[in-house]
Amino acid sequence: MIKSASDFKIDIPSNKLSKPYSLKDGDIVKGKILKVEDIDKVEYQDLRNETIEFVVYSLLSTDYLFISKNCWEQLFRERGLVLSFYISVKFDKAVKKDGTEVPLYTIADLKA
């Protein structure tokens, strides 16, 4: 596991993210939160439009995007979102380990 990552993740097919954008394990994907709901379908509207970042970890044909530990602690843990929740995100950019920023899906939205 990558040290900067929490235990909470979303999964995306690699052919939709890491492969077309040449992302590697440990690269960062940043975006804006569109929606967060807990397991009881309670929506956390105060999280809408918050910036969020994920740490990329790819295995076989899947990208596992782990919420960064820092974001999880600030945005989710303190609201009690520590077991299961649903999240919808608009990805803005990736930041590679060398600091290179890569805009993501500038014309269309990723649906996964």
Secondary structure, 3 states (H helix, E strand, C coil): CCCCEEEEEEEEEHHHCHHHHCCCCCCEEEEEEEEEEECCCCECHHHCCCEEEEEEEEECCEEEEEEEHHHHHHHHHHHCCCCCEEEEEEEEEEECCCCCEEECCCCCCCCC
